[in-house]
Amino acid sequence: MPTADVALLTDHRYTAAAADPGDWYLGNILADDGLLQSALARRGLTSVRVDWADASVDWSAFGCAVFRTTWDYFERFGEFTAWLKRLERQTRVCNPIATIRWNMDKHYLADLDARGVPVVPSRFLERGSTEKLADVLNETGWGEAVVKPCVSGAARHTYRVNRRTAGELQPRLSSLLAEEAMMVQPFQADIAAGGEVSLMVFGGRVSHAICKRVKAGDFRVQDDHGGTVHEHTPTAEQIAFAERAVAAVAPVPVYGRVDVVRDNLGQLAVMELELIEPELWLRMHPPAAEVFADAVAAFLSTPPVE
């Protein structure tokens, strides 16, 4: 039975201790987790990687659980939310459970907007809605848009449409709306031109950043769809913006990632605020693993809020 100061949460696909030759995807995961585990060890903290859905695990055996690569949660959402209830009764969770629950659903973008943080405009279509996509585009004036689920990841059911093709997607959208809430956002031209910048934030401060670029002819930055990752030195404007976005969350998250684009008006806007299981690209900036470990150590040393 595993026991440690820190449980690094993953899912069943990524529990192996070593990647097969050519398995760059798992290799990247293990590289990042290895850097963090080494940094935690230098602070006297033991850690182990654990499948969140492993029913044999006694979560009370850990000082805290840190979400890392639970990248199947949106495909097992009912199971995952039930597990969260059990987890919070057994150990401390980093980031806090309330933050996790809030950040799982992209309706959080409306909350950020209400708190004065610029976000990519979003129109939410609730589960059971019969609203037509063509009507949404006409009402908003958006000539081109991206449609995606409110609970999702890895560009699951993400579609790029325009007024001409909206009718073609409508049957698929109606089928999805019968099961879950969806959202529509205006397509951001800067993603195709300049890419999407991801800024990693620990304890409220930016440590490093990368830029994700789409594959030629695509609009999705995820590597699952051919997107590529590039080194990026964040500007003072980007750093201040990302820290402002994270500061709008209470309590301030221990760690997270802010995905930023230039919107169609040329202003910085939040595309995503990832506080559940963000990829952090520690391997591209190893000193960030030390900052992450400091943040986890500080979390563990702070008495839990009753």
C-alpha positions in Angstrom: 0.0 0.0 0.0 1.6 3.3 -1.1 2.3 6.0 1.5 4.2 9.3 1.3 4.1 12.9 2.2 2.7 13.7 -1.3 0.6 11.7 -3.7 1.1 12.9 -7.3 -2.2 12.1 -9.0 -2.2 10.6 -12.4 -4.5 8.3 -14.3 -4.3 4.6 -15.2 -2.6 5.2 -18.5 0.5 6.9 -17.0 1.4 4.9 -13.9 4.4 3.2 -15.5 7.7 4.1 -13.9 9.5 4.1 -17.3 8.4 4.9 -20.9 8.8 2.5 -23.7 11.2 3.6 -26.5 9.4 6.0 -28.7 6.7 6.8 -26.2 7.5 10.5 -26.0 4.1 11.3 -24.4 4.7 9.3 -21.3 8.3 10.2 -21.4 7.4 13.9 -21.1 5.1 13.2 -18.1 7.7 11.2 -16.3 10.4 13.8 -17.0 8.2 16.5 -15.4 7.1 14.4 -12.4 10.7 13.2 -11.9 11.9 16.8 -11.6 9.2 17.6 -9.1 9.9 14.4 -7.1 13.6 15.2 -6.9 12.9 18.8 -5.8 10.4 17.5 -3.1 13.0 15.0 -1.9 15.6 17.8 -1.5 13.0 19.4 1.0 12.7 16.1 2.9 9.3 15.2 1.3 8.6 11.8 0.0 6.3 11.4 -3.0 4.7 8.7 -5.1 2.7 8.7 -8.3 -0.8 7.3 -7.9 -3.8 6.5 -10.1 -6.6 8.6 -8.8 -9.1 5.8 -9.6 -7.2 3.0 -7.8 -9.8 1.7 -5.3 -7.2 0.1 -3.2 -5.5 3.3 -2.2 -5.9 4.7 1.3 -5.7 8.4 0.8 -5.3 9.1 4.5 -1.8 7.7 4.2 -0.7 10.9 2.4 0.0 14.3 3.8 -1.6 15.8 0.7 -2.6 14.9 -2.9 -1.4 17.1 -5.8 -3.2 16.9 -9.1 -0.8 16.3 -12.0 -2.0 14.2 -14.9 -5.5 13.1 -14.2 -6.3 13.6 -17.9 -9.2 11.2 -18.1 -11.4 13.0 -15.5 -13.7 14.6 -18.1 -14.3 11.2 -19.7 -15.3 9.8 -16.3 -16.8 12.9 -14.8 -19.4 11.2 -12.6 -16.9 8.8 -11.1 -14.4 11.6 -10.7 -16.7 13.9 -8.8 -17.8 11.1 -6.5 -14.2 10.3 -5.8 -13.4 14.0 -5.0 -16.0 13.8 -2.2 -14.2 10.8 -0.7 -10.7 12.3 -1.2 -11.4 15.5 0.7 -12.5 13.5 3.7 -9.2 11.6 3.8 -6.4 14.0 3.0 -5.6 17.6 2.1 -5.8 18.5 -1.6 -3.6 20.8 -3.6 -5.2 22.9 -5.2 -8.1 23.0 -2.8 -11.2 20.9 -3.6 -13.4 24.0 -4.0 -11.0 25.4 -6.5 -10.9 22.1 -8.4 -14.7 21.9 -8.6 -14.9 25.5 -9.8 -12.2 25.0 -12.4 -13.6 21.8 -13.9 -16.3 23.6 -15.7 -15.5 26.4 -18.1 -18.4 28.5 -16.8 -15.6 29.7 -14.5 -14.7 32.1 -17.4 -17.9 34.0 -16.7 -16.8 34.4 -13.1 -13.4 35.7 -14.1 -15.1 38.1 -16.5 -17.3 39.3 -13.6 -14.2 39.8 -11.5 -12.7 42.1 -14.1 -10.3 39.7 -15.8 -10.4 39.9 -19.6 -11.4 36.5 -21.1 -12.2 35.3 -24.6 -16.0 36.1 -25.0 -18.1 33.0 -24.3 -21.7 32.1 -25.0 -22.9 29.1 -22.9 -25.4 26.7 -24.2 -26.8 24.7 -21.2 -27.6 21.1 -21.3 -31.0 20.5 -23.0 -30.8 23.8 -24.9 -32.4 23.8 -28.4 -30.7 27.1 -29.4 -29.4 27.0 -32.9 -25.7 27.7 -33.6 -26.6 29.8 -36.6 -28.7 32.0 -34.4 -25.9 32.4 -31.9 -23.5 33.5 -34.6 -26.0 36.0 -36.0 -26.8 37.4 -32.6 -23.2 37.8 -31.5 -21.9 38.9 -34.9 -19.2 36.3 -34.8 -18.3 35.3 -38.4 -16.2 32.3 -37.2 -16.3 30.5 -33.9 -15.1 27.5 -31.9 -17.6 25.2 -30.2 -16.6 22.9 -27.3 -17.9 21.3 -24.2 -17.9 23.1 -20.8 -16.2 20.1 -19.2 -13.5 18.8 -21.5 -9.9 18.6 -22.3 -7.5 17.6 -25.2 -9.8 19.4 -27.6 -12.6 16.8 -27.1 -15.6 17.6 -29.3 -14.0 20.9 -30.3 -15.2 22.3 -33.7 -14.4 25.4 -35.8 -17.4 26.7 -37.6 -18.6 29.7 -39.5 -22.0 31.0 -40.6 -21.9 28.8 -43.7 -21.0 25.6 -41.9 -23.1 26.1 -38.7 -26.0 24.2 -40.1 -23.8 21.2 -40.8 -22.6 21.0 -37.2 -26.1 21.5 -35.7 -27.1 17.8 -35.6 -23.9 17.0 -33.8 -24.3 19.9 -31.4 -27.9 19.0 -30.6 -26.8 15.5 -29.8 -24.1 16.8 -27.5 -26.4 19.3 -25.8 -28.7 16.4 -24.8 -25.9 15.2 -22.6 -23.9 18.2 -21.5 -23.4 22.0 -21.6 -21.5 23.5 -24.5 -19.9 26.8 -25.2 -19.3 29.0 -28.2 -16.4 31.4 -28.5 -15.3 33.7 -31.4 -12.3 32.2 -33.2 -9.2 34.0 -32.1 -7.1 34.8 -35.2 -4.0 35.3 -33.1 -3.9 31.5 -32.3 -3.2 30.7 -35.9 -0.8 33.7 -36.3 1.1 33.9 -33.1 0.1 30.9 -31.0 -1.2 30.6 -27.5 1.1 31.5 -24.6 1.0 29.4 -21.4 2.4 31.0 -18.3 3.1 28.8 -15.3 2.3 30.3 -11.9 3.3 29.1 -8.5 2.2 30.8 -5.3 0.8 33.6 -7.4 4.0 34.3 -9.3 5.0 33.4 -12.9 8.0 31.1 -13.2 8.3 30.5 -16.9 6.3 30.3 -20.1 6.0 28.5 -23.4 4.2 29.1 -26.7 2.0 26.5 -28.3 1.5 26.7 -32.0 -1.0 25.0 -34.3 -0.2 22.6 -37.1 -0.5 24.1 -40.5 -4.2 24.0 -41.5 -5.5 23.2 -37.9 -6.7 25.5 -35.1 -6.0 23.3 -32.1 -2.7 23.9 -30.2 -2.8 20.5 -28.3 0.0 18.1 -29.2 -2.7 15.4 -29.6 -3.6 17.3 -32.8 -0.2 18.1 -34.1 0.4 21.3 -32.1 4.0 22.1 -31.1 5.6 23.7 -28.0 8.3 26.4 -28.2 10.4 28.2 -25.7 9.0 31.7 -24.9 10.3 34.5 -22.7 7.2 36.2 -21.3 6.9 40.0 -21.5 6.2 42.1 -18.5 2.7 42.7 -19.8 2.0 38.9 -20.0 3.5 38.3 -16.6 1.4 41.0 -14.9 -1.7 39.7 -16.8 -1.3 36.1 -15.7 -0.6 37.0 -12.1 -3.7 39.2 -12.2 -5.8 36.3 -13.4 -4.6 34.0 -10.7 -5.1 36.7 -8.0 -8.8 36.8 -8.9 -9.1 33.2 -7.5 -9.5 32.9 -3.7 -7.6 31.4 -2.1 -4.7 32.0 -4.4 -3.9 28.6 -6.1 -0.7 26.8 -5.1 0.0 26.2 -8.7 -1.6 26.7 -12.1 -1.3 27.7 -15.7 -2.8 30.7 -17.5 -3.3 30.3 -21.3 -3.3 33.7 -22.9 -4.0 35.0 -26.4 -4.3 38.4 -28.1 -8.0 38.7 -28.7 -9.5 39.9 -32.0 -9.2 43.5 -30.6 -5.5 43.1 -29.9 -5.9 42.9 -26.1 -4.6 40.1 -23.8 -7.4 37.7 -22.8 -7.6 34.4 -20.8 -8.3 31.4 -23.0 -8.0 28.9 -20.2 -7.1 29.0 -16.5 -5.8 25.6 -15.7 -5.9 24.8 -12.0 -6.7 21.1 -12.0 -4.1 19.1 -13.9 -2.1 21.6 -16.0 0.8 20.5 -18.0 3.6 22.7 -16.6 6.6 22.0 -18.9 9.0 21.7 -16.0 11.4 19.9 -18.4 11.7 23.1 -20.4 12.6 25.1 -17.3 13.9 22.8 -14.6 14.3 25.6 -11.9 10.5 25.8 -11.9 10.4 22.4 -10.2 12.2 23.9 -7.2 9.6 26.7 -7.1 6.8 24.1 -7.4 8.3 22.1 -4.6 8.6 25.1 -2.4 4.9 25.9 -3.0 3.8 22.4 -2.1 6.1 22.4 1.1 4.5 25.7 2.1 1.0 24.3 1.6 1.9 21.3 3.8 3.3 23.5 6.5 0.2 25.7 6.7 -2.5 24.4 9.1 -5.6 23.3 7.2 -8.6 25.6 7.1 -11.4 24.2 9.2 
